[in-house]
Amino acid sequence: MENKKNMRTWLNDFELSHPLVIGGPCSAETEEQVLKIANQLKDSDVSVYRAGIWKPRTRPGMFEGVGAIGLNWLKKVKEQTGLLTATEVANKDHVKLAIENDIDILWIGARSTVSPFIMQELADALAGTEKIILVKNPVNPDLALWLGGVERLHSAKIRKLGLIHRGFSTYEKTKYRNNPEWQIAIEVKNRFPDLPMICDPSHISGRRDLIFDISQTALDLNFDGLMIESHWDPDNAWSDAKQQVTPSRLIEIMRDLKVRNKTTEEEAYKNKLGSLRAQIDVADQTLLDALGKRMKIAKEIGLLKKDNNVAVLQNKRWNEILGKMILDGQERELSEEFILRVFKAIHQESINKQDKILNKN
C-alpha cells in the first residue's frame, strides 16, 4: 500500500493527549439504553460512541440488532453529548444507511473481513468516502486476508483507514474468547507503522475481568487506541453480556491504565524499550502455552506406554527429534549449544512426567 502516512492523519485530527477510546454497548437495544450510556461516558476519555445496529450472530434466532431505527438513536447521541458515533456495517445497504445518518466511523467485522467477496462489496459501496473505516482482523489468524481487505479499501480511494485487533477464533478453548495472537498484530504494526491499530479487549477476553490487563498489554505494545464495550446493566445486556463493563468501570480502567508519553528523546527511548519488552512478554507467554500443550501430550504418551508396557525412554526417537531441532534452530539463528540445553531440559521434564504415570499404582 502506498501513501500509508495519509492513513494516520485522521487519528491526529482528534488532537488527543491519550490513546483513542471507543466505548459503548455491544448492541443498541432501546433509545433509553443508548442515550443513558452515552451521557454517562460523555465527560470521560471516550471520544467515540459505539453501538451495534446490525449484529451478525452465529446461530439463527439470536438477537440480530434493532436495525435502521437505531441510527436515529446514534444521531441523538451526537446531538446531546458531542461524541462521534460508530457502528458495524456488513453489506452495501448498511453502508448507505450509515452514511445517510452521518455515522462518523464505520467498522467492518471479523466475519466480513474473512470474505474477499464481502470486502469487495463494501469497498465498492464506500469508494471515495471521507468516513473513517476500521477493519477488524478476520476470524481466523490469516495476516494476508486481513491486509487484503485493507488493500481493497485503499484501492477504492479510501484513505482514512485503521485496524481493529479483536483476537482469533480457535477450536481449542483458552481463557480468552478469541486468542490474542499478539505476534500477528505486532507484525502488522512493524510492517505498516502508519496504519492506526485499535485493540478490542472485549472480544479478545469475552470476560470483563480480563479487559484491564489486555488493554494494558495493547498500550505497552504502542497500540493507538481501545474499543471497549460498556453497558449500564451488563448482566442483562441483549448480547455479549459477560464481556461488557459499566460506564463507571470503563472510566476507572482508563484512569488506571499506564500510557507512555512521547515528548522527549529519553522518553522515546523508554517507550521503544518498553514496547520491545512487551513483545518479549508476549513471546514468553506463547512459549509457556506451547510448553504446557507439549507436556499434556507427553502425559498422554505416558498413559499409552503404560497400557502397552513400553519403556519411557526411546533413544532412537529422541535422537531424531534432537537432530531435527538443531537443523531447524540454525535456520532461526539459534546455536546448537542453546538448542541442546533447551530441548534436553524439555525432554527431561517429559520423562519425569511419564515416569510418574508408569510408576503410579
C-alpha positions, -999 to 999 in steps of 0.1 A, spaced: 0 0 0 14 34 -10 9 67 8 4 49 41 10 81 61 -22 96 48 -40 69 69 -27 83 102 -39 118 95 -74 111 108 -60 99 141 -40 131 145 -72 151 139 -85 140 172 -57 160 190 -59 137 220 -34 136 249 -42 99 254 -50 69 231 -83 70 213 -111 54 232 -142 40 215 -168 29 241 -205 19 242 -227 -11 242 -223 -42 221 -258 -37 208 -282 -8 207 -313 -21 224 -335 8 232 -333 46 228 -332 50 266 -304 25 269 -283 41 241 -287 76 255 -282 67 291 -249 50 285 -237 79 262 -245 105 288 -225 85 314 -195 84 291 -196 119 276 -172 135 301 -147 106 301 -118 97 279 -142 82 254 -142 102 221 -163 79 200 -195 61 210 -200 27 195 -232 6 193 -240 -24 171 -271 -17 150 -269 -49 129 -255 -79 147 -241 -109 128 -249 -138 151 -236 -173 150 -270 -191 151 -304 -181 139 -330 -169 164 -304 -149 184 -308 -111 187 -295 -96 154 -298 -59 162 -326 -34 162 -318 -23 126 -320 11 110 -341 26 138 -310 26 160 -293 50 137 -317 77 148 -306 70 184 -270 75 175 -279 108 159 -293 119 193 -261 107 210 -241 131 189 -266 160 194 -268 155 232 -232 146 240 -210 158 212 -194 123 209 -186 109 175 -205 77 166 -195 43 152 -212 12 141 -205 -20 122 -215 -24 85 -217 -58 67 -232 -50 33 -238 -22 9 -273 -14 24 -257 -9 58 -232 14 43 -258 35 26 -279 39 57 -250 46 80 -236 73 57 -271 89 52 -274 91 90 -240 107 93 -223 79 114 -187 91 118 -168 58 119 -178 25 102 -161 -7 112 -160 -40 93 -164 -71 115 -143 -102 116 -170 -123 99 -169 -99 70 -132 -95 67 -128 -132 62 -147 -130 29 -130 -112 -1 -164 -110 -18 -179 -91 11 -149 -69 14 -151 -60 -23 -188 -52 -20 -181 -29 10 -151 -13 -8 -173 -5 -38 -201 9 -16 -176 30 4 -155 42 -26 -140 76 -21 -157 81 13 -143 106 38 -156 85 67 -131 67 90 -132 29 81 -118 4 106 -112 -32 97 -113 -59 123 -90 -89 119 -106 -119 102 -119 -147 125 -90 -170 115 -54 -159 121 -46 -151 84 -25 -120 81 -27 -119 43 -65 -120 44 -66 -91 69 -43 -69 49 -60 -79 16 -92 -64 29 -75 -32 37 -59 -31 3 -93 -35 -13 -105 -4 6 -73 15 -2 -78 7 -39 -113 22 -37 -95 55 -27 -105 53 10 -77 69 29 -90 72 65 -83 36 74 -74 17 106 -73 -18 120 -90 -33 150 -73 -63 167 -101 -84 183 -83 -118 185 -88 -150 166 -111 -180 170 -96 -213 179 -111 -248 183 -91 -253 215 -106 -233 243 -84 -210 264 -91 -184 290 -98 -160 261 -129 -159 239 -106 -151 210 -69 -158 213 -50 -125 210 -22 -139 189 -3 -107 196 25 -116 173 2 -111 143 -8 -76 154 29 -68 161 39 -79 126 13 -56 111 25 -27 132 61 -33 123 52 -36 85 28 -7 85 36 16 114 15 44 99 -17 23 99 -35 30 132 -42 -1 153 -70 -2 178 -73 -31 203 -107 -46 211 -101 -62 246 -138 -70 250 -139 -95 221 -104 -109 229 -114 -116 265 -150 -125 264 -148 -117 302 -149 -83 318 -123 -92 344 -96 -96 317 -102 -63 300 -78 -42 320 -48 -65 315 -54 -69 278 -58 -31 274 -25 -25 293 -7 -50 271 -21 -33 240 -9 1 252 25 -13 261 27 -25 225 20 10 213 -15 4 201 -32 37 191 -65 31 210 -90 8 226 -126 -2 217 -143 -14 249 -179 -24 252 -199 -7 280 -235 -12 292 -253 4 321 -266 -31 331 -241 -56 316 -255 -88 331 -288 -81 314 -274 -70 280 -291 -85 250 -257 -96 235 -223 -104 248 -232 -97 284 -201 -113 300 -176 -90 282 -192 -56 289 -183 -33 317 -204 -5 333 -196 31 322 -181 38 357 -158 8 354 -147 19 319 -138 53 334 -118 35 361 -100 14 336 -89 45 316 -78 62 348 -57 33 359 -40 24 326 -4 35 322 1 54 290 36 61 277 43 97 267 64 105 237 77 140 242 115 138 248 143 117 233 148 99 266 111 91 268 110 79 232 139 55 241 120 43 272 88 39 251 106 19 225 123 -2 251 90 -8 269 74 -18 236 101 -43 229 99 -57 264 62 -61 260 68 -81 228 92 -103 248 65 -108 274 41 -119 247 66 -143 232 73 -157 267 36 -163 273 34 -180 239 64 -203 249 47 -212 281 14 -220 263 33 -242 238 53 -260 266 20 -266 285 5 -282 254 36 -303 248 36 -317 284 0 -325 281 7 -346 250 37 -362 268 14 -373 296 -10 -389 271 20 -407 256 29 -419 291 -5 -434 296 -3 -451 262 31 -465 271 18 -478 305 -11 -495 288 13 -512 264 41 -519 289 66 -498 269 97 -482 284 97 -444 288 130 -437 271 131 -443 234 166 -433 223 161 -436 185 131 -413 186 148 -388 209 179 -386 187 157 -380 156 139 -351 174 172 -336 186 188 -337 151 158 -321 136 156 -293 162 193 -285 157 187 -280 120 155 -260 125 173 -239 151 201 -230 127 175 -215 103 163 -193 132 199 -182 142 198 -204 173 231 -221 183 234 -259 186 245 -254 222 214 -235 230 191 -259 213 207 -289 231 203 -272 265 167 -262 259 154 -295 244 173 -317 269 155 -298 296 122 -302 279 129 -339 272 138 -345 309 106 -329 321 86 -351 297 104 -382 310 97 -371 346 60 -368 339 59 -402 321 79 -419 349 53 -407 374 25 -422 353 43 -456 347 52 -459 384 18 -449 397 -1 -478 412 
